[in-house]
């Protein structure tokens, strides 16, 4: 077999094999990690969310106090 025939065989069989390997690696890389539902982590996230809601209400109250017009009787 001459060099041209060998190159043709390598291209004919090597290209699909490389494409399949690269495609498999891309699919594996893009796969989302599987997270287990952790009740403790869920509870902590809910507590953080409630704390942020309370902080938002406090900030709104402070903004109301700061932006109210001053009493003119002074």
N, C-alpha and C positions, 0 to 999 in steps of 0.2 A: 504494500500500500504506500503510495507516495504521500508527500507532505500535504498536498491539497486535499486529498481524500480524508486524511486524518483530521485536518482542520474542519472539513465539512461535517464529519461525524461528531466532533466535539461541539461545534455550533448547533448541530441538529438536536443532540441529546442534552448538552450542557445548559443551554439557554432556558428550556422549560424547567429543569431541575433548580437552577438558580432563582427563577421567577417564583417557583413554589416555595422555596425556602424563605425568600424575602417577604413574600405575602404572608406566610405563617408568622414570621417575626413581627411584622407590622400589626397583625391581628392581636398577637399576644401583648404587644406594647400598648395598644389602644384599649385593651380590656380594662374595665373599671375594677378596682379592688373590691372584694366582697367584705362588707362591714357587717358584723353581727350586731343585732339589736342588743344594746347593753342598757338595761333599765336604769342603772346608776348614772350613766352618761346622759340619758334622756332626761332624768330628773334634774341634773345639774344644768342642762341647757334650758329647761323650763324655768328654773330659778333665776338664771341670768336674764331671760326674757322678761320675767315679772319685775326684776330689779330695774331693768332699763325702762320699762313702762312707768314705774314709780318715779324714776329720775326725770323722765320726760314731763310728767305732770308737775313736778317741783319746778323745773325750768320754766314751764309755761306760767306758773304762778309768779315766779320772780320777774319774768318779763312783764307781766301785767302790772306788778308793783312798780317796776322801773319806768314803764312808759305811760303810767297814769298821769294826767295833768296835775301839777302841784296845786295845793290849795292857795287861793288868791287872798285869803284873809290875813296873811302874815304881814 
